[in-house]
Amino acid sequence: MSPATATRAGAALERASIGQIAITVGNLERAVAFYHDTLGLRPLFQVQGMAFFDCAGIRLMLAAEDEPGERSGSVLYFKVPDLLAAARTLENRGVRFDRLPHLVARMPDHDLWMAFFRDPDRNPLALMSEVKRTAA
């Protein structure tokens, strides 16, 4: 690939956003209940072996595994304004956290907090919050 081609390829994705994230699940009905009832995501539509949810403009696709035990996972990071309140709500709905809310990094103008948990198929999920610092 020439430098000019590489530059054009980079520019094509420079302003790209995620349009959809797919997760393979072992039990689609159980996963739909978790993502809708427990996490509170808005369902978009469901077709044979797949269910789709809106996550603030990013589409989440849950797909039933083709072969039992064959699935891969990606970490979904749910950006929330109040991490502690979101974690408390999920705990009240039965979510068990692998890592409770904790400070991950201090950025120049905010602190990055995260908490990690799993869905019923053991796919890793996270809450994240960028907490603006107030001037002292």
DSSP file (Angstrom, degrees, kcal/mol; ACC not computed):
  #  RESIDUE AA STRUCTURE BP1 BP2  ACC     N-H-->O    O-->H-N    N-H-->O    O-->H-N    TCO  KAPPA ALPHA  PHI   PSI    X-CA   Y-CA   Z-CA
    1    1 A M              0   0    0      0, 0.0     0, 0.0     0, 0.0     0, 0.0   0.000 360.0 360.0 360.0 131.6    0.0    0.0    0.0
    2    2 A S     >  -     0   0    0      1,-0.1     4,-2.7     4,-0.0     5,-0.2  -0.388 360.0-110.6 -77.8 159.2    1.4    3.4   -1.0
    3    3 A P  H  > S+     0   0    0      0, 0.0     4,-2.4     0, 0.0     5,-0.2   0.869 120.3  53.4 -56.9 -36.7    1.6    6.3    1.6
    4    4 A A  H  > S+     0   0    0      2,-0.2     4,-2.2     1,-0.2     5,-0.2   0.913 110.3  46.3 -65.7 -41.7   -1.1    8.1   -0.4
    5    5 A T  H  > S+     0   0    0      2,-0.2     4,-2.5     1,-0.2    -1,-0.2   0.910 112.1  51.0 -65.6 -41.8   -3.4    5.1   -0.3
    6    6 A A  H  X S+     0   0    0     -4,-2.7     4,-2.6     2,-0.2    -2,-0.2   0.893 109.5  50.9 -62.6 -39.8   -2.7    4.7    3.5
    7    7 A T  H  X S+     0   0    0     -4,-2.4     4,-2.4     2,-0.2    -2,-0.2   0.929 111.5  46.9 -64.4 -44.7   -3.5    8.3    4.0
    8    8 A R  H  X S+     0   0    0     -4,-2.2     4,-1.7     2,-0.2    -2,-0.2   0.900 112.6  50.3 -63.6 -39.9   -6.9    8.0    2.2
    9    9 A A  H  X S+     0   0    0     -4,-2.5     4,-0.8     2,-0.2    -2,-0.2   0.910 111.6  48.1 -64.6 -42.4   -7.7    4.8    4.1
   10   10 A G  H >X S+     0   0    0     -4,-2.6     4,-0.8     1,-0.2     3,-0.8   0.909 110.1  51.6 -64.1 -41.9   -6.9    6.5    7.4
   11   11 A A  H 3X S+     0   0    0     -4,-2.4     4,-0.5     1,-0.2     3,-0.4   0.831 100.4  63.6 -65.4 -31.5   -9.0    9.5    6.6
   12   12 A A  H 3< S+     0   0    0     -4,-1.7    -1,-0.2     1,-0.2    -2,-0.2   0.819 114.4  32.2 -63.0 -30.1  -12.0    7.3    5.6
   13   13 A L  H X< S+     0   0    0     -4,-0.8     3,-1.6    -3,-0.8    -1,-0.2   0.451  91.0  98.7-104.2  -3.2  -12.2    6.1    9.3
   14   14 A E  H 3< S+     0   0    0     -4,-0.8    -2,-0.1    -3,-0.4    -1,-0.1   0.850  97.6  27.3 -55.2 -38.7  -11.0    9.2   10.9
   15   15 A R  T 3< S+     0   0    0     -4,-0.5    -1,-0.3    -3,-0.2    -2,-0.1   0.156  94.0 130.4-110.1  16.8  -14.5   10.3   11.8
   16   16 A A    <   -     0   0    0     -3,-1.6     2,-0.3     1,-0.0    -3,-0.1  -0.368  37.5-163.7 -71.7 149.5  -16.1    6.9   11.9
   17   17 A S        -     0   0    0     -2,-0.1     2,-0.4     0, 0.0    -2,-0.1  -0.880  34.0 -89.2-125.2 163.2  -18.3    5.9   14.9
   18   18 A I        -     0   0    0     -2,-0.3     3,-0.1     1,-0.2    41,-0.1  -0.589  38.3-179.9 -74.3 127.4  -19.4    2.5   16.0
   19   19 A G        +     0   0    0     -2,-0.4    40,-2.3     1,-0.3     2,-0.3   0.740  65.6   2.4 -97.4 -29.2  -22.6    1.6   14.3
   20   20 A Q  E     -a   59   0A   0     38,-0.2     2,-0.4     2,-0.0    -1,-0.3  -0.985  52.9-157.5-158.4 146.0  -23.2   -1.9   15.8
   21   21 A I  E     -a   60   0A   0     38,-2.3    40,-3.2    -2,-0.3     2,-0.4  -0.998  17.6-153.2-125.1 132.2  -21.6   -4.2   18.2
   22   22 A A  E     -a   61   0A   0     -2,-0.4     2,-0.4    38,-0.2    40,-0.2  -0.873  11.1-175.9-110.2 139.0  -22.3   -8.0   18.0
   23   23 A I  E     -a   62   0A   0     38,-2.6    40,-2.7    -2,-0.4     2,-0.4  -1.000  20.1-137.1-130.8 132.5  -22.2  -10.4   20.9
   24   24 A T  E     -a   63   0A   0     48,-1.1     2,-0.3    -2,-0.4    40,-0.2  -0.756  26.5-170.8 -88.3 133.5  -22.7  -14.2   20.5
   25   25 A V  E     -a   64   0A   0     38,-2.7    40,-2.2    -2,-0.4     3,-0.2  -0.897  28.6-141.2-126.7 154.0  -24.9  -15.7   23.3
   26   26 A G  S    S+     0   0    0     -2,-0.3     2,-0.4     1,-0.3    -1,-0.1   0.806  97.8  29.0 -81.7 -31.9  -25.8  -19.2   24.3
   27   27 A N     >  -     0   0    0      1,-0.1     4,-2.4    37,-0.0    -1,-0.3  -0.908  66.5-167.9-134.8 103.3  -29.4  -18.6   25.1
   28   28 A L  H  > S+     0   0    0     -2,-0.4     4,-2.9    -3,-0.2     5,-0.2   0.894  87.2  51.3 -62.6 -43.6  -31.0  -15.7   23.2
   29   29 A E  H  > S+     0   0    0      1,-0.2     4,-2.2     2,-0.2    -1,-0.2   0.920 112.2  46.7 -61.2 -43.7  -34.2  -15.4   25.3
   30   30 A R  H  > S+     0   0    0      2,-0.2     4,-2.2     1,-0.2    -1,-0.2   0.908 113.7  48.8 -63.9 -41.7  -32.1  -15.2   28.5
   31   31 A A  H  X S+     0   0    0     -4,-2.4     4,-2.9     2,-0.2     5,-0.3   0.909 109.6  51.6 -65.5 -42.3  -29.8  -12.6   26.9
   32   32 A V  H  X S+     0   0    0     -4,-2.9     4,-2.3     1,-0.2     5,-0.4   0.921 110.3  49.4 -60.2 -44.2  -32.7  -10.5   25.6
   33   33 A A  H  X>S+     0   0    0     -4,-2.2     4,-2.3    -5,-0.2     5,-1.1   0.919 113.0  47.4 -61.2 -43.4  -34.3  -10.5   29.1
   34   34 A F  I  X>S+     0   0    0     -4,-2.2     5,-2.4     3,-0.2     4,-0.9   0.953 115.3  43.0 -63.4 -50.8  -30.9   -9.5   30.7
   35   35 A Y  I  <5S+     0   0    0     -4,-2.9     6,-2.5     3,-0.2    -1,-0.2   0.832 126.9  32.6 -68.9 -31.4  -30.2   -6.7   28.2
   36   36 A H  I  X5S+     0   0    0     -4,-2.3     4,-0.7    -5,-0.3    -3,-0.2   0.941 129.3  29.4 -86.8 -58.3  -33.8   -5.4   28.3
   37   37 A D  I  <5S+     0   0    0     -4,-2.3    -3,-0.2    -5,-0.4    -2,-0.1   0.898 131.1  31.4 -74.7 -41.9  -35.1   -6.0   31.8
   38   38 A T  I  <<S+     0   0    0     -5,-1.1    -3,-0.2    -4,-0.9    -4,-0.1   0.937 131.8  29.4 -84.9 -49.7  -31.9   -5.8   33.8
   39   39 A L  T  4<S-     0   0    0     -5,-2.4    -3,-0.2    -6,-0.2    -4,-0.2   0.733  98.0-132.4 -84.8 -21.4  -29.8   -3.3   31.9
   40   40 A G     <  +     0   0    0     -4,-0.7    -4,-0.2    -6,-0.3    -3,-0.1   0.718  43.2 162.8  81.2  21.6  -32.8   -1.4   30.5
   41   41 A L        -     0   0    0     -6,-2.5    -1,-0.2     1,-0.1    14,-0.1  -0.461  42.4-112.8 -74.5 149.2  -31.8   -1.2   26.9
   42   42 A R  E     -B   54   0A   0     12,-1.0    12,-3.1    -2,-0.1     2,-0.1  -0.706  28.4-128.9 -85.8 121.4  -34.5   -0.3   24.3
   43   43 A P  E     -B   53   0A   0      0, 0.0    10,-0.3     0, 0.0     3,-0.1  -0.438  24.0-177.6 -68.6 142.0  -35.3   -3.2   21.9
   44   44 A L  E     -     0   0A   0      8,-3.4     2,-0.3     1,-0.4     9,-0.2   0.824  58.7 -41.4-100.3 -58.5  -35.2   -2.3   18.2
   45   45 A F  E     -B   52   0A   0      7,-0.9     7,-2.9     2,-0.0    -1,-0.4  -0.977  45.5-138.7-164.4 167.3  -36.2   -5.6   16.5
   46   46 A Q  E     +B   51   0A   0     -2,-0.3     2,-0.3     5,-0.2     5,-0.2  -1.000  19.2 173.4-139.0 135.2  -35.7   -9.4   16.6
   47   47 A V  E >   -B   50   0A   0      3,-2.1     3,-2.6    -2,-0.4     2,-0.1  -0.777  55.6 -47.8-128.6 175.2  -35.3  -11.9   13.8
   48   48 A Q  T 3  S-     0   0    0      1,-0.3     3,-0.1    -2,-0.3    -1,-0.1  -0.224 126.7  -9.2 -49.9 113.3  -34.5  -15.6   13.7
   49   49 A G  T 3  S+     0   0    0      1,-0.1    15,-2.8    14,-0.1     2,-0.3   0.509 123.4  81.9  78.3   5.3  -31.5  -16.1   16.0
   50   50 A M  E <   -BC  47  63A   0     -3,-2.6    -3,-2.1    13,-0.2     2,-0.4  -0.997  49.9-170.7-144.6 146.5  -30.8  -12.4   16.6
   51   51 A A  E     -BC  46  62A   0     11,-2.2    11,-3.1    -2,-0.3     2,-0.4  -0.993  12.6-153.9-134.7 143.4  -32.1   -9.5   18.7
   52   52 A F  E     -BC  45  61A   0     -7,-2.9    -8,-3.4    -2,-0.4    -7,-0.9  -0.945  10.0-174.7-124.4 139.3  -31.1   -5.8   18.3
   53   53 A F  E     -BC  43  60A   0      7,-2.3     7,-2.6    -2,-0.4     2,-0.5  -0.922  24.9-122.5-129.1 153.2  -31.1   -3.0   20.9
   54   54 A D  E     -BC  42  59A   0    -12,-3.1   -12,-1.0    -2,-0.3     2,-0.4  -0.847  22.3-177.1 -94.3 130.2  -30.5    0.7   20.8
   55   55 A C  E >  S- C   0  58A   0      3,-2.1     3,-1.3    -2,-0.5   -14,-0.1  -0.706  75.0 -53.9-126.7  77.7  -27.7    1.9   23.0
   56   56 A A  T 3  S-     0   0    0     -2,-0.4     3,-0.1     1,-0.3    -2,-0.0   0.893 118.7 -36.2  52.8  46.3  -27.7    5.7   22.6
   57   57 A G  T 3  S+     0   0    0      1,-0.3     2,-0.5   -38,-0.0    -1,-0.3   0.283 119.4 104.6  94.9 -11.0  -27.5    5.4   18.8
   58   58 A I  E <   - C   0  55A   0     -3,-1.3    -3,-2.1   -38,-0.0     2,-0.4  -0.910  68.8-132.2-102.8 129.5  -25.2    2.4   18.6
   59   59 A R  E     -aC  20  54A   0    -40,-2.3   -38,-2.3    -2,-0.5     2,-0.5  -0.672  14.7-156.9 -85.4 130.4  -26.9   -0.8   17.7
   60   60 A L  E     -aC  21  53A   0     -7,-2.6    -7,-2.3    -2,-0.4     2,-0.5  -0.932   7.1-161.4-105.7 123.6  -26.2   -3.9   19.8
   61   61 A M  E     -aC  22  52A   0    -40,-3.2   -38,-2.6    -2,-0.5     2,-0.5  -0.924   4.8-163.1-108.3 125.1  -26.8   -7.2   18.1
   62   62 A L  E     -aC  23  51A   0    -11,-3.1   -11,-2.2    -2,-0.5     2,-0.4  -0.935  14.5-170.8-101.9 124.9  -27.2  -10.4   20.2
   63   63 A A  E     -aC  24  50A   0    -40,-2.7   -38,-2.7    -2,-0.5   -13,-0.2  -0.966  23.5-121.2-122.6 131.7  -26.7  -13.5   18.0
   64   64 A A  E     -a   25   0A   0    -15,-2.8   -38,-0.2    -2,-0.4   -37,-0.0  -0.441  41.4-101.9 -65.9 139.7  -27.4  -17.1   19.1
   65   65 A E        -     0   0    0    -40,-2.2     6,-0.1     1,-0.1    -1,-0.1  -0.348  20.0-142.2 -64.3 142.9  -24.3  -19.2   18.8
   66   66 A D  S    S+     0   0    0      4,-0.3    -1,-0.1     1,-0.2     5,-0.1   0.912  89.6  26.3 -71.3 -44.3  -24.1  -21.5   15.7
   67   67 A E  S >  S-     0   0    0      3,-0.4     3,-2.5    -3,-0.0    -1,-0.2  -0.965 101.3 -97.1-120.2 135.2  -22.5  -24.4   17.6
   68   68 A P  T 3  S+     0   0    0      0, 0.0     3,-0.1     0, 0.0   -42,-0.0  -0.254 110.2  12.3 -53.0 130.8  -22.9  -24.9   21.3
   69   69 A G  T 3  S+     0   0    0      1,-0.2     2,-0.9    -4,-0.0   -43,-0.1   0.368  97.6 116.1  84.5  -5.0  -20.0  -23.5   23.2
   70   70 A E    <   +     0   0    0     -3,-2.5    -3,-0.4   -44,-0.0    -4,-0.3  -0.820  39.7 119.7-101.4 100.3  -18.6  -21.6   20.2
   71   71 A R        -     0   0    0     -2,-0.9     2,-0.3    -6,-0.1   -46,-0.0  -0.994  41.9-153.2-154.1 157.7  -18.7  -17.9   20.9
   72   72 A S        -     0   0    0     -2,-0.3   -48,-1.1   -47,-0.0     2,-0.3  -0.902  16.8-152.0-126.5 159.3  -16.5  -14.9   21.1
   73   73 A G        -     0   0    0     -2,-0.3     2,-0.3   -50,-0.1   -50,-0.1  -0.937   9.6-159.5-135.1 156.6  -17.0  -11.8   23.1
   74   74 A S        -     0   0    0     -2,-0.3     2,-0.5    50,-0.1   -53,-0.0  -0.934  32.8-108.7-125.4 151.8  -16.2   -8.2   23.1
   75   75 A V        -     0   0    0     -2,-0.3     2,-0.5    50,-0.1    50,-0.2  -0.713  28.8-154.3 -82.0 128.5  -16.2   -5.9   26.1
   76   76 A L  E     -d  125   0B   0     48,-1.1    50,-2.4    -2,-0.5     2,-0.7  -0.910   3.6-156.3-101.2 128.0  -19.0   -3.4   25.9
   77   77 A Y  E     -d  126   0B   0     -2,-0.5     2,-0.8    48,-0.2    50,-0.2  -0.919   2.9-157.0-106.7 113.4  -18.4   -0.2   27.8
   78   78 A F  E     -d  127   0B   0     48,-3.1    50,-2.5    -2,-0.7     2,-0.6  -0.815  12.1-144.3 -92.1 112.3  -21.6    1.6   28.8
   79   79 A K  E     +d  128   0B   0     -2,-0.8    50,-0.2    48,-0.2    48,-0.0  -0.669  26.8 176.1 -81.3 120.0  -20.8    5.3   29.4
   80   80 A V        -     0   0    0     48,-3.0     3,-0.3    -2,-0.6    50,-0.3  -0.910  36.3-135.3-125.7 150.8  -22.9    6.6   32.2
   81   81 A P  S    S+     0   0    0      0, 0.0     2,-0.5     0, 0.0    -1,-0.1   0.837 101.2  33.1 -74.3 -31.6  -23.0   10.1   33.9
   82   82 A D     >  -     0   0    0      1,-0.2     4,-2.4    46,-0.1     5,-0.2  -0.846  65.9-177.6-129.7  95.1  -23.1    8.6   37.5
   83   83 A L  H  > S+     0   0    0     -2,-0.5     4,-2.8    -3,-0.3     5,-0.2   0.893  83.0  51.1 -61.5 -43.7  -21.2    5.4   37.8
   84   84 A L  H  > S+     0   0    0      1,-0.2     4,-2.3     2,-0.2    -1,-0.2   0.911 112.0  46.7 -63.5 -42.3  -22.0    4.7   41.4
   85   85 A A  H  > S+     0   0    0      2,-0.2     4,-2.3     1,-0.2    -1,-0.2   0.913 113.9  48.2 -65.5 -42.2  -25.8    5.2   40.9
   86   86 A A  H  X S+     0   0    0     -4,-2.4     4,-2.3     2,-0.2    -2,-0.2   0.917 112.5  48.4 -64.4 -42.9  -25.7    3.0   37.8
   87   87 A A  H  X S+     0   0    0     -4,-2.8     4,-2.6     1,-0.2    -2,-0.2   0.907 111.1  50.7 -63.6 -41.7  -23.8    0.3   39.6
   88   88 A R  H  X S+     0   0    0     -4,-2.3     4,-2.2    -5,-0.2    -2,-0.2   0.919 110.0  50.1 -62.4 -44.2  -26.1    0.4   42.6
   89   89 A T  H  X S+     0   0    0     -4,-2.3     4,-0.8     1,-0.2    -2,-0.2   0.925 112.5  46.7 -60.2 -45.6  -29.2    0.1   40.3
   90   90 A L  H ><>S+     0   0    0     -4,-2.3     5,-2.5     1,-0.2     3,-0.7   0.899 110.0  53.0 -66.1 -39.8  -27.6   -3.0   38.5
   91   91 A E  H ><5S+     0   0    0     -4,-2.6     3,-1.7     1,-0.3    -1,-0.2   0.904 106.2  53.9 -60.0 -40.2  -26.7   -4.5   41.9
   92   92 A N  H 3<5S+     0   0    0     -4,-2.2    -1,-0.3     1,-0.3    -2,-0.2   0.727 106.5  53.5 -65.5 -21.0  -30.3   -4.1   43.0
   93   93 A R  T <<5S-     0   0    0     -4,-0.8    -1,-0.3    -3,-0.7    -2,-0.2   0.296 130.4 -94.1 -96.1   7.9  -31.3   -6.0   39.8
   94   94 A G  T < 5S+     0   0    0     -3,-1.7     2,-0.3     1,-0.3    -3,-0.2   0.499  73.3 147.8  98.3   4.4  -29.0   -8.9   40.6
   95   95 A V      < -     0   0    0     -5,-2.5     2,-0.5    -6,-0.1    -1,-0.3  -0.564  33.6-153.0 -74.9 134.2  -25.8   -8.0   38.8
   96   96 A R        -     0   0    0     -2,-0.3    22,-0.6    22,-0.2     2,-0.4  -0.938  14.0-136.2-107.7 128.1  -22.6   -9.2   40.5
   97   97 A F  E     -E  117   0B   0     -2,-0.5    20,-0.3    20,-0.2     3,-0.2  -0.663  14.6-161.6 -89.4 135.4  -19.6   -7.1   39.7
   98   98 A D  E    S+     0   0B   0     18,-2.0     2,-0.4    -2,-0.4    19,-0.2   0.865  94.1  17.3 -73.9 -40.4  -16.2   -8.7   39.0
   99   99 A R  E    S-E  116   0B   0     17,-1.8    17,-2.2    -3,-0.1    -1,-0.3  -0.973  85.8-137.4-135.4 119.4  -14.6   -5.3   39.8
  100  100 A L  E     -     0   0B   0     -2,-0.4    14,-0.1    -3,-0.2    16,-0.1  -0.159  51.5 -59.6 -66.9 166.4  -16.5   -2.7   41.7
  101  101 A P  E    S+     0   0B   0      0, 0.0     2,-0.3     0, 0.0    14,-0.2  -0.223  73.2 161.6 -51.2 131.1  -16.4    1.0   40.7
  102  102 A H  E     -E  114   0B   0     12,-2.4    12,-2.4    -3,-0.1     2,-0.4  -0.992  45.0 -96.4-152.7 154.3  -12.8    2.2   40.8
  103  103 A L  E     +E  113   0B   0     -2,-0.3    10,-0.2    10,-0.2     3,-0.1  -0.591  35.7 175.6 -73.3 127.7  -10.6    5.0   39.5
  104  104 A V  E     -     0   0B   0      8,-3.5     2,-0.3    -2,-0.4     9,-0.2   0.814  61.3  -6.5-100.0 -44.1   -8.8    3.9   36.3
  105  105 A A  E     -E  112   0B   0      7,-1.4     7,-3.2     2,-0.0     2,-0.7  -0.994  52.5-132.2-157.0 145.6   -6.9    7.0   35.2
  106  106 A R  E     -E  111   0B   0     -2,-0.3     5,-0.2     5,-0.2    -3,-0.0  -0.905  31.7-169.0 -98.8 115.4   -6.6   10.7   36.0
  107  107 A M        -     0   0    0      3,-2.9    -2,-0.0    -2,-0.7     0, 0.0  -0.481  39.2 -94.2 -96.2 171.2   -6.8   12.7   32.8
  108  108 A P  S    S+     0   0    0      0, 0.0     3,-0.1     0, 0.0    -1,-0.1   0.863 120.6  13.5 -56.2 -38.0   -6.0   16.4   32.5
  109  109 A D  S    S+     0   0    0      1,-0.1    24,-1.8    23,-0.0     2,-0.3   0.425 130.2  23.6-121.0   0.7   -9.6   17.6   33.0
  110  110 A H  E     - F   0 132B   0     22,-0.3    -3,-2.9     2,-0.0     2,-0.4  -0.979  66.9-116.6-157.1 166.9  -11.4   14.5   34.4
  111  111 A D  E     -EF 106 131B   0     20,-2.6    20,-3.0    -2,-0.3     2,-0.6  -0.917  25.6-138.0-109.4 138.8  -11.1   11.2   36.2
  112  112 A L  E     -EF 105 130B   0     -7,-3.2    -8,-3.5    -2,-0.4    -7,-1.4  -0.872  23.7-175.7-100.8 119.3  -12.0    7.9   34.4
  113  113 A W  E     +EF 103 129B   0     16,-2.7    16,-2.2    -2,-0.6     2,-0.3  -0.873   3.2 178.0-113.6 145.6  -13.9    5.5   36.5
  114  114 A M  E     -EF 102 128B   0    -12,-2.4   -12,-2.4    -2,-0.3     2,-0.3  -0.968  16.3-168.5-143.2 160.1  -15.0    1.9   35.6
  115  115 A A  E     - F   0 127B   0     12,-1.7    12,-2.7    -2,-0.3     2,-0.4  -0.974  17.8-146.3-146.0 140.0  -16.7   -1.1   37.0
  116  116 A F  E     +EF  99 126B   0    -17,-2.2   -18,-2.0    -2,-0.3   -17,-1.8  -0.883  26.2 148.8-117.9 141.3  -16.8   -4.6   35.4
  117  117 A F  E     -EF  97 125B   0      8,-2.5     8,-3.2    -2,-0.4     2,-0.3  -0.866  31.5-119.7-151.0-178.0  -19.4   -7.3   35.3
  118  118 A R  E     - F   0 124B   0    -22,-0.6   -22,-0.2    -2,-0.3    -2,-0.0  -0.944  13.8-126.5-133.7 153.6  -20.7  -10.1   33.0
  119  119 A D    >   -     0   0    0      4,-1.8     3,-2.3    -2,-0.3   -88,-0.1  -0.312  51.2 -84.1 -84.1 179.0  -23.9  -11.0   31.3
  120  120 A P  T 3  S+     0   0    0      0, 0.0    -1,-0.1     0, 0.0   -89,-0.1   0.729 132.2  53.7 -60.3 -21.2  -25.5  -14.5   31.8
  121  121 A D  T 3  S-     0   0    0      2,-0.1   -97,-0.0   -94,-0.0   -90,-0.0   0.268 120.2-109.4 -94.7  11.4  -23.2  -15.9   29.0
  122  122 A R    <   +     0   0    0     -3,-2.3   -49,-0.1     1,-0.3   -97,-0.0   0.640  64.2 155.9  70.6  17.4  -20.1  -14.5   30.8
  123  123 A N        -     0   0    0      1,-0.1    -4,-1.8   -51,-0.1    -1,-0.3  -0.592  48.7-112.2 -69.7 133.9  -19.5  -11.9   28.2
  124  124 A P  E     + F   0 118B   0      0, 0.0   -48,-1.1     0, 0.0     2,-0.3  -0.500  41.5 176.2 -74.0 135.7  -17.5   -9.0   29.8
  125  125 A L  E     -dF  76 117B   0     -8,-3.2    -8,-2.5    -2,-0.2     2,-0.3  -0.906   6.9-165.4-131.9 159.5  -19.3   -5.7   30.3
  126  126 A A  E     -dF  77 116B   0    -50,-2.4   -48,-3.1    -2,-0.3     2,-0.4  -0.995  17.7-141.5-146.9 151.9  -18.3   -2.5   31.9
  127  127 A L  E     -dF  78 115B   0    -12,-2.7   -12,-1.7    -2,-0.3     2,-0.4  -0.906  26.6-173.7-103.5 142.1  -19.7    0.8   33.2
  128  128 A M  E     -dF  79 114B   0    -50,-2.5   -48,-3.0    -2,-0.4     2,-0.4  -0.994   8.6-177.3-137.7 147.4  -17.5    3.8   32.6
  129  129 A S  E     - F   0 113B   0    -16,-2.2   -16,-2.7    -2,-0.4     2,-0.8  -0.990  19.4-148.8-145.3 133.7  -17.8    7.4   33.7
  130  130 A E  E     - F   0 112B   0     -2,-0.4     2,-0.7   -50,-0.3   -18,-0.2  -0.895  22.1-160.3-102.2 106.9  -15.7   10.5   32.9
  131  131 A V  E     - F   0 111B   0    -20,-3.0   -20,-2.6    -2,-0.8     2,-0.1  -0.789  11.5-136.1 -96.4 113.4  -16.0   12.7   36.0
  132  132 A K  E     - F   0 110B   0     -2,-0.7     2,-0.3   -22,-0.2   -22,-0.3  -0.410  18.6-127.8 -65.5 139.5  -15.1   16.3   35.4
  133  133 A R        -     0   0    0    -24,-1.8     2,-0.3    -2,-0.1    -1,-0.1  -0.704  17.4-135.1 -88.1 141.1  -12.9   17.8   38.1
  134  134 A T        -     0   0    0     -2,-0.3     2,-0.2     1,-0.1   -24,-0.0  -0.697  29.8 -99.1 -92.9 149.7  -14.0   21.0   39.7
  135  135 A A              0   0    0     -2,-0.3    -1,-0.1     1,-0.1     0, 0.0  -0.457 360.0 360.0 -67.7 136.1  -11.5   23.9   40.2
  136  136 A A              0   0    0     -2,-0.2    -1,-0.1    -3,-0.0    -2,-0.0   0.452 360.0 360.0 -84.8 360.0  -10.2   23.9   43.8
